[in-house]
């Protein structure tokens, strides 16, 4: 299957009027930009896209300049990173995008793997971070060794993304997969976007490539040196990222707050976007007032 096309799959994309395409490095980024004021950068997680922030962008744009890109290999961003989509490479590429946009964010918000990218990027530009359902710690025990190896095996098999995408295109399969994987039920607009994304083999290949290149052990070692204001917000029903791992990450970060989101799953910011927006606004206000 061909890559997603903006003039086809993108015609009904959430916040389409805020979209633009920006070339930075070897990538042609799909970016949504809205509002004015201090800039907030929103980074989605593995397998998602800008649509993940669909109900957060507009209310944030009433106070801030909001920047939300599709990460490399995801959604409508085209091109490949020269040395693969590792955490440092994606963070560096995102920095190049910000430079091309002429934007210096006052706050970075990330979901899941996007939270890891946010922290990596924030080290160099020294800004606060909000992480929803943050994927910051290695998988426990045997999974720490098996999962990265399995992701690499799946990535190098050219048939796997096509098989997964074909399965996702089955009636109701995407919704069932999301509920199993995230323990979250989201609105129809979000579900339609995931159906488009997960039904596309190029997008699936990009998500697998990111997982195959991820080194959370390396990130864990860097957390104690990240002397930045951080808020981690985690759903109590998230079955993708264990709460214990989020507590452990929060304990390693020198200036971290932990907010538990009762009854929400891995896609908490999509389940209750108003609550997610309020957390971001309140945290940004505290930092602007000196913490």
WOMORA-V127997 format. One record per residue. N is the residue number from 0. RES is the residue in three letters. SS is DSSP state (~ for helix, > for strand, _ for the rest). OMEGA is omega in whole degrees, 0 to 359 (* if undefined). BURIAL is + if it has 24 or more other ideal C-beta (glycine too) atoms within 12 Angstrom, else -. Layout:
n & res & ss & omega & burial
N & RES & SS & OMEGA & BURIAL
N & RES & SS & OMEGA & BURIAL
//
This chain:
n & res & ss & omega & burial
0 & UNK & _ & 179 & +
1 & UNK & _ & 178 & -
2 & UNK & _ & 177 & +
3 & UNK & _ & 180 & +
4 & UNK & _ & 181 & -
5 & UNK & _ & 181 & +
6 & UNK & _ & 178 & -
7 & UNK & _ & 180 & -
8 & UNK & ~ & 183 & +
9 & UNK & ~ & 186 & +
10 & UNK & ~ & 181 & -
11 & UNK & ~ & 185 & -
12 & UNK & _ & 179 & +
13 & UNK & _ & 180 & +
14 & UNK & _ & 182 & +
15 & UNK & ~ & 182 & -
16 & UNK & ~ & 180 & -
17 & UNK & ~ & 187 & +
18 & UNK & > & 172 & +
19 & UNK & > & 178 & +
20 & UNK & > & 187 & +
21 & UNK & > & 176 & +
22 & UNK & > & 177 & -
23 & UNK & > & 185 & +
24 & UNK & _ & 180 & +
25 & UNK & _ & 184 & -
26 & UNK & > & 169 & +
27 & UNK & > & 189 & +
28 & UNK & > & 163 & +
29 & UNK & > & 184 & +
30 & UNK & > & 171 & +
31 & UNK & > & 182 & +
32 & UNK & > & 182 & +
33 & UNK & > & 173 & +
34 & UNK & > & 178 & +
35 & UNK & _ & 183 & -
36 & UNK & _ & 178 & -
37 & UNK & _ & 187 & +
38 & UNK & > & 173 & +
39 & UNK & > & 177 & +
40 & UNK & > & 180 & +
41 & UNK & > & 182 & +
42 & UNK & > & 181 & +
43 & UNK & _ & 181 & +
44 & UNK & _ & 180 & +
45 & UNK & _ & 177 & +
46 & UNK & _ & 183 & +
47 & UNK & _ & 181 & +
48 & UNK & _ & 178 & +
49 & UNK & ~ & 183 & +
50 & UNK & ~ & 180 & +
51 & UNK & ~ & 181 & +
52 & UNK & ~ & 190 & +
53 & UNK & _ & 183 & +
54 & UNK & _ & 180 & +
55 & UNK & _ & 187 & +
56 & UNK & ~ & 185 & +
57 & UNK & ~ & 179 & -
58 & UNK & ~ & 176 & +
59 & UNK & ~ & 182 & +
60 & UNK & ~ & 175 & +
61 & UNK & _ & 182 & -
62 & UNK & _ & 190 & +
63 & UNK & _ & 162 & +
64 & UNK & > & 184 & +
65 & UNK & > & 178 & +
66 & UNK & > & 179 & +
67 & UNK & > & 178 & +
68 & UNK & > & 162 & +
69 & UNK & _ & 181 & +
70 & UNK & _ & 179 & +
71 & UNK & _ & 180 & +
72 & UNK & _ & 185 & +
73 & UNK & _ & 172 & +
74 & UNK & _ & 186 & +
75 & UNK & _ & 173 & +
76 & UNK & _ & 185 & +
77 & UNK & > & 179 & +
78 & UNK & _ & 182 & +
79 & UNK & _ & 176 & +
80 & UNK & _ & 186 & +
81 & UNK & _ & 184 & -
82 & UNK & _ & 175 & -
83 & UNK & _ & 185 & +
84 & UNK & _ & 174 & +
85 & UNK & _ & 180 & +
86 & UNK & ~ & 179 & +
87 & UNK & ~ & 181 & +
88 & UNK & ~ & 179 & +
89 & UNK & ~ & 178 & +
90 & UNK & ~ & 179 & +
91 & UNK & ~ & 179 & +
92 & UNK & ~ & 178 & +
93 & UNK & ~ & 175 & +
94 & UNK & ~ & 177 & +
95 & UNK & ~ & 177 & +
96 & UNK & ~ & 179 & +
97 & UNK & ~ & 179 & +
98 & UNK & ~ & 179 & -
99 & UNK & ~ & 179 & -
100 & UNK & ~ & 185 & +
101 & UNK & _ & 184 & -
102 & UNK & _ & 171 & +
103 & UNK & _ & 185 & -
104 & UNK & _ & 173 & +
105 & UNK & _ & 182 & +
106 & UNK & > & 175 & +
107 & UNK & > & 178 & +
108 & UNK & > & 179 & +
109 & UNK & > & 175 & +
110 & UNK & > & 175 & +
111 & UNK & _ & 177 & +
112 & UNK & ~ & 177 & +
113 & UNK & ~ & 177 & +
114 & UNK & ~ & 177 & +
115 & UNK & ~ & 177 & +
116 & UNK & ~ & 180 & +
117 & UNK & ~ & 180 & +
118 & UNK & ~ & 179 & +
119 & UNK & ~ & 180 & +
120 & UNK & ~ & 184 & +
121 & UNK & ~ & 178 & +
122 & UNK & ~ & 184 & +
123 & UNK & ~ & 183 & -
124 & UNK & ~ & 170 & +
125 & UNK & _ & 177 & -
126 & UNK & _ & 178 & +
127 & UNK & > & 183 & +
128 & UNK & > & 168 & +
129 & UNK & > & 179 & +
130 & UNK & > & 175 & +
131 & UNK & > & 179 & +
132 & UNK & _ & 193 & +
133 & UNK & _ & 175 & +
134 & UNK & _ & 188 & +
135 & UNK & _ & 187 & +
136 & UNK & _ & 177 & +
137 & UNK & _ & 174 & +
138 & UNK & _ & 185 & +
139 & UNK & _ & 170 & -
140 & UNK & _ & 184 & -
141 & UNK & _ & 181 & -
142 & UNK & ~ & 180 & -
143 & UNK & ~ & 179 & -
144 & UNK & ~ & 186 & -
145 & UNK & ~ & 187 & -
146 & UNK & ~ & 179 & -
147 & UNK & ~ & 180 & +
148 & UNK & ~ & 179 & -
149 & UNK & ~ & 179 & -
150 & UNK & ~ & 179 & +
151 & UNK & ~ & 179 & -
152 & UNK & ~ & 180 & -
153 & UNK & ~ & 183 & +
154 & UNK & ~ & 184 & +
155 & UNK & ~ & 177 & -
156 & UNK & _ & 186 & -
157 & UNK & _ & 183 & -
158 & UNK & _ & 186 & -
159 & UNK & ~ & 179 & +
160 & UNK & ~ & 180 & +
161 & UNK & ~ & 179 & -
162 & UNK & ~ & 180 & -
163 & UNK & ~ & 181 & +
164 & UNK & ~ & 179 & +
165 & UNK & ~ & 178 & -
166 & UNK & ~ & 182 & -
167 & UNK & ~ & 181 & +
168 & UNK & _ & 177 & -
169 & UNK & _ & 184 & -
170 & UNK & _ & 176 & -
171 & UNK & _ & 186 & -
172 & UNK & ~ & 182 & -
173 & UNK & ~ & 180 & +
174 & UNK & ~ & 179 & +
175 & UNK & ~ & 179 & -
176 & UNK & ~ & 181 & +
177 & UNK & ~ & 180 & +
178 & UNK & ~ & 179 & -
179 & UNK & ~ & 188 & -
180 & UNK & ~ & 188 & +
181 & UNK & ~ & 186 & +
182 & UNK & _ & 178 & +
183 & UNK & _ & 170 & +
184 & UNK & _ & 185 & +
185 & UNK & _ & 184 & +
186 & UNK & _ & 184 & -
187 & UNK & ~ & 180 & -
188 & UNK & ~ & 178 & -
189 & UNK & ~ & 180 & +
190 & UNK & ~ & 179 & +
191 & UNK & ~ & 179 & -
192 & UNK & ~ & 178 & +
193 & UNK & ~ & 177 & +
194 & UNK & ~ & 178 & +
195 & UNK & ~ & 184 & +
196 & UNK & ~ & 184 & +
197 & UNK & ~ & 175 & +
198 & UNK & _ & 181 & +
199 & UNK & _ & 186 & +
200 & UNK & ~ & 179 & +
201 & UNK & ~ & 177 & +
202 & UNK & ~ & 179 & +
203 & UNK & ~ & 178 & +
204 & UNK & ~ & 178 & +
205 & UNK & ~ & 179 & +
206 & UNK & ~ & 179 & +
207 & UNK & ~ & 179 & +
208 & UNK & ~ & 178 & +
209 & UNK & ~ & 180 & +
210 & UNK & ~ & 181 & +
211 & UNK & ~ & 184 & +
212 & UNK & ~ & 189 & +
213 & UNK & _ & 177 & +
214 & UNK & _ & 181 & +
215 & UNK & ~ & 176 & +
216 & UNK & ~ & 178 & -
217 & UNK & ~ & 179 & -
218 & UNK & ~ & 180 & +
219 & UNK & ~ & 180 & +
220 & UNK & ~ & 181 & -
221 & UNK & ~ & 187 & +
222 & UNK & ~ & 182 & +
223 & UNK & _ & 181 & -
224 & UNK & _ & 182 & -
225 & UNK & _ & 183 & +
226 & UNK & _ & 182 & -
227 & UNK & _ & 172 & +
228 & UNK & _ & 183 & +
229 & UNK & > & 170 & +
230 & UNK & > & 174 & +
231 & UNK & > & 180 & +
232 & UNK & > & 189 & +
233 & UNK & > & 178 & +
234 & UNK & > & 182 & +
235 & UNK & _ & 179 & -
236 & UNK & _ & 178 & +
237 & UNK & _ & 178 & +
238 & UNK & _ & 176 & -
239 & UNK & _ & 179 & +
240 & UNK & _ & 181 & +
241 & UNK & _ & 179 & +
242 & UNK & ~ & 180 & +
243 & UNK & ~ & 181 & -
244 & UNK & ~ & 178 & +
245 & UNK & ~ & 176 & +
246 & UNK & ~ & 180 & -
247 & UNK & ~ & 178 & +
248 & UNK & ~ & 180 & +
249 & UNK & ~ & 180 & +
250 & UNK & ~ & 180 & -
251 & UNK & ~ & 181 & +
252 & UNK & _ & 187 & +
253 & UNK & _ & 187 & -
254 & UNK & _ & 188 & +
255 & UNK & > & 169 & +
256 & UNK & > & 177 & +
257 & UNK & > & 179 & +
258 & UNK & > & 178 & +
259 & UNK & > & 182 & +
260 & UNK & > & 188 & +
261 & UNK & _ & 173 & -
262 & UNK & _ & 183 & -
263 & UNK & _ & 181 & +
264 & UNK & _ & 185 & +
265 & UNK & _ & 179 & +
266 & UNK & _ & 185 & +
267 & UNK & ~ & 182 & +
268 & UNK & ~ & 175 & +
269 & UNK & ~ & 178 & +
270 & UNK & ~ & 182 & +
271 & UNK & _ & 183 & +
272 & UNK & ~ & 179 & +
273 & UNK & ~ & 178 & -
274 & UNK & ~ & 179 & +
275 & UNK & ~ & 179 & +
276 & UNK & ~ & 181 & +
277 & UNK & ~ & 177 & -
278 & UNK & ~ & 181 & +
279 & UNK & ~ & 182 & +
280 & UNK & ~ & 182 & +
281 & UNK & ~ & 180 & -
282 & UNK & ~ & 179 & +
283 & UNK & ~ & 180 & +
284 & UNK & ~ & 179 & -
285 & UNK & ~ & 180 & -
286 & UNK & ~ & 179 & +
287 & UNK & ~ & 180 & -
288 & UNK & _ & 178 & -
289 & UNK & _ & 176 & -
290 & UNK & _ & * & -
//
